[in-house]
Amino acid sequence: MTRSRRLAAIAGASYLFTHVTSVGAVLLYGPLLTDDSWLAAEGGSGAQVLGALLDVVLAAAVVATGATLLALLRRHAPAASAGYALLRTAEAATILVGAAAVLGVVALRGSGADGAGAALALRELYSAAFTVGPGLLVGVHTVLLAVTLGRLRAIPAWIPVLGVAGAVLVTVSNVAVLAGWQADTSTLRGLAAVPIFAWEIALALTLLIRGLRLGAPEQERQTAPASPRASW
């Protein structure tokens, strides 16, 4: 296996891993995200702590996708690949903020009226971090990567189109949440995330199965010596 195929496989596996960990974390958080009575009650919070740990692993996988694609694309699209890696790192930072907020909520659970306000504030911090990171930043870096891969013709043309469409939908949905037009947890918000979910799955499988189809960088093609003409 060549270096580029190995990097592509790592990137694809990292993408799939982000989906497993992100969905797992939300499922484990459960009532912490929506039920005020859960915050006031005493009891075990092991599932929520495990969810926060999954978010930490998710952040590492998000950084891995940016780093591997930077290594794959930096000769072909240096500015775009660096921008993508930086945006993925910023997304990972917001995920870690959310995980820390969840651990704070767990620590304050059942602490009475004195801790209830702080617990609610930390839950709102988690929601805000989720909206900014896996919400708005994802829309930006998805457009950047989809347009770059489409321009390079590195993957089938329908995948970048799906990515751009998904990015627009998820961005509009999260702006609606910030503006108060849509609830944090709603069916409409979930549906708006389906196309970008499909984009990442399609990209991940493409990276795993066939890798990126990248020719020589444009600069190298322009500076390559012309083929000598045959002498007769």
N, C-alpha and C positions, 0 to 999 in steps of 0.2 A: 504494500500500500504506500503510495506516494505521500509526501508531507501535506500537500493540499487536500488530498482525500481524507487523510487522518484528521486534519483541522476541521474539514467540513463535517465529518462524522461526529466530532466532539461538539461542534456547534449545534447540529441537529439533535443530538442526545440532550444537550443543555436546554434547548427549547422545549422538548417534551417533558423534561424534568421540572421546568418552571410551571407547567400546567398541573402536574401531579401535586406539587407542593402548594401552589396557590389555592387550588380547589380544596385540598385537604385541610389547609389552615382555616379557610372560611367555614367549612363544615364543623371543624373542632371548636371554633369560637362559639357557634350556636347562639344560645340566649344572651351571651355577653353583648352582642351587637344590637339587640332589639328589645330586650326585656329588662325594664327598670327594676322589677322586683327581684331579678336574679342578682343585681348589684347589692341589694340590701340584705339578701339571705346569706346565711352561713352554710358552708358545705365545701365539698371538694372542688378543686379547680384544675385538676390534672390535665383534662382535655384542652383547656384554654392555654395552659403553659406549653403543652406539646404543639398546639397551633402556632404559638409565638416562635418556638424553635424551628418549625417548618418554614416560617417566614424568613428566619435568618438563613436557612439553607436556600430558600428561594432567591434571596438577595445575592448569594454567591453564584447561583446558576445564571442569574440575569447578567452579572458582570462577566461570566464566562462566555455568554453569547456575544457580548460586545467585543471582548478581547480576541476571540477566535475569528470573528468576521473582520476585525481590524487587520489581523495577520493575513487573512486571505485576500483582502481588497486594497491594501494600502498602496500597492504598486499600480493598481488600475484606477482607483478613486481615493487618493490620499485624504483630501479634505472631508469627503462624505463619510469615509470609514472612521476617521478620527472623531468626527461629530457624532456618529452613531455610538461609538464606544463611550464617549463622554455622557451622552444622554442616557445610555443604559446604566452607567455608574450613578448618575443622579437619581434615576428611578430606584436603584437598589438602596440608595441612602434614604429615600422616603419610606421604602418598605421597612427598613430597620427602625425608623422613627415610629412607625405604626406598631411594630413588634414590641418596642420598649413601652409604648403607651398601654398596650394590652397587659403586659406584665405589671404595670402600675395599677391598672384596674383590678387585677387579681389580688394584688397586695392590699388594696383598700376594701375589698369585698367584705361585707358584714361589719364594717367599722362604725356603723351608726350614722347619725345625722352629720357628724363632723366630717366624715370621709365621703359621704354620698355626693356632695357637690364636686369634690376633686375627682371622684371616679367617673362622674358624668362628663367632666371636662376632658379627661383622658380618653374617654370613648369617642368624644367629638374630634379629638386630635387624631385618633386612629382613622376615623372616617375622612377627615380632611387630607391626611397623608395618602390614603387609598385613592381619593379623587385626583390629587395632583400627580402621583407617581404612576400606578397602573391605569390611571384614567387619562389625564392630559398629556403627560410626557410620552406615554405609549403611542398616542396619536401622532405626535411630532416625529418620533424616531422611526415609526413605521413608514410614514410618507418618505422620509429621507432614504431608508433602505430600499423600499419598493421601487422608487424612481431610479435609484442607482443600479439595482440589479436589472431593471427593465432596460435601461440605457445600454448596459453592457451585454444584454441578451444572455445573461448567465443562467437563467431559469426559464421555464415555459411562460409565455407572455401573459397567460390568464392569471398567474399567481400575483404579479405586481398589481394588476388591476384590482384583484380582490383585496390586496393590502391597502391600497389607497381608498377604496370604497369603505372598508372596515374602519380605517383611521378617521375618516370624515364622520361616520356614524358615532363612533365611540367618543370623539371630541365633542360633538354637538350634545350627546347625552350627558357628559360630565359637566359641560358648561351649564346645562339646564339644572343639574344638581346644585352647582355653585350659586346659581341665580334664584334657587328656591322654587323652580317650576316643576321639579321632579324629586321624589323621595330618594334617600340614599339606597334603600332596598325596595325595588319595584320590578315588576315583570318587564316593563318597557326598557328599563336599564339593562336587564339581563339579555333581552332580545337584541339590543343595540350592540352588545359585545360579541354576538355570534359570528359575524363576518370576520372580525379581526382574530377571533379564536381559530376560525377555519384557515385564515392566512398563515398563522404561525404553525398550525399542524401541517399544512401543505408544504410550507418552506422547510420544516423540520424533516419531513419524509424525503423531500428532494435532496436535502443535504446528506442525509443518511444513505440513500440508495444510489445516487449518481453524482453528488457533489455539484460544484459550480462549473459551468462551461466558460472558462475565461481564456481568451487568446492572449497574445502578447500585448503589453501596455501600449497605448497610442504613441507615447513619446518614443518608445523603442522602435515602433514600426516606422516612425517618421525619420529616425536617424539611421536606420538600417541601410547598409550600402546596397545599391541597386545590383540586381543579378547581371553578371557580365554577359554581353551578347556573344552568341556563338560566332566564331570566325570561319569564314568559308574560303 
